[in-house]
C-alpha cells in the first residue's frame, strides 16, 4: 500500500477555501480532511470524530507537552490542533489527508512533515474579498477593517506555499486543485510501488 | 512574460507516445513540440522547420563542436538533435516546449536544463507492447524480438523520470499528461509573476 500524501491548504477568510476543499474531497474517496482536536465546547449537532475531537484543556496541554500535535494554535480561550496520530493513521491507510490551517500552522507542519504539499488560495480581487467579508452579516466598518487586516496578514505568506490558486471561477479553481492532487499521484515515487507488477512483467 | 517550461517525454516504441503528445499539444496553444535538427535526407512532403531542420553533416558536427545541442544522437548514418537555441526561443516567448526523446537524450537534457519536467510513458502490458510492435508490419520474429529488446532497455530507465504514466486508456493517459502540465503552471514560482498585479492590490 502506498502511503498517502499530506496537503496543507491555506487562504484568507473570504477566499472560498472551505467550499473548494469540500468539493475536492466529495469527488475523491481517497482524500479527506483531517479531523482536528479542540477544547472549545461542542455545539448542538456536532459529532465527535467528525467535526472535531473534543477534549479538555488539560488533555490538550498534555498532548502539547507530549509533542502529539503537528500544529496547534490558541484562539482566545480555546485550543485547536492537528494530532500527528490522526494524520499518520490516514496516510498509513493510503488516504491523502487535507489540513485547512493558517500560515502559522502550515509552517509548523512543513517543519515536521517536509513532504507535505502546500496550496494557497487567493480571492480574485480586493473588491470581492471585501464583499465576501462584509456579506457574512451586517457588520460595522471597524469589524470589516479588522477582518481585512487579518486577511492581508494571512495573504502576505503566499510565497511560502508550493502552489497558488486564484478562486475566481469556482469550477476552474476546483479543477486546478484536482490537477494538483492527480499530479502528485503520478510521480515516479508514488507510481513505481503501485505499478510494481506491471513494471516487472514489462522488464522481465 | 513568464518563461515557458521544458518537458521531456520518453517511452518505448509501441507505448503510444506520439499520439499522446500530439493530442496534448493540439489542445494547448502555449505548448508545442520542439523541432529537431537532422542530417537525414528530407522526404517528399516534409517541411523544413516543421518536421525537422534539415542540415548537412558538416554543419551538424560544427554545431556539436559549438555545444549548440541540448542533446543529440547518431542513428546509423544520421544525426538527430535538439538545438539549444530552438528551445530557448520557445521558452523565452512563454511557450512550453516538449521534447520527444529517448532516455539517453533525456539524461543530456537534465544535465543542461535541470528545471525540465520529465515524463515516462509505459504500455499497459507486455502483451499489448508485443502486439503494437508486431502490428506495424508483417515482421519476422527476430525483428520483433530486437524491437522488444530495445523497448525493454528504454523502459529500464523509467525511474530517472519525474512522472510515470501508463497508457492503457488513451483519454485517461491524456488527462494525466494535461494535469501534470496544468500543475506546473500553478506553482508559486510560475504564478507569482503572472499574478503580480492581483497580489499587489490584495496586499496593498
Interface residues (C-beta under 8 A of the other chain):
Chain A: X120 X122 X123 X124 X125 X126 X129 X152 X155 X156 X158 X159 X161 X162 X163 X164 X165 X166 X175 X176 X178 X179 X180 X182 X183 X186 X187 X188 X191 X192 X195 X198 X199 X201 X202 X203 X204
Chain B: X120 X122 X123 X124 X125 X126 X129 X152 X155 X156 X158 X159 X161 X162 X163 X164 X165 X166 X175 X176 X178 X179 X180 X182 X183 X186 X187 X188 X191 X192 X195 X198 X199 X201 X202 X203 X204
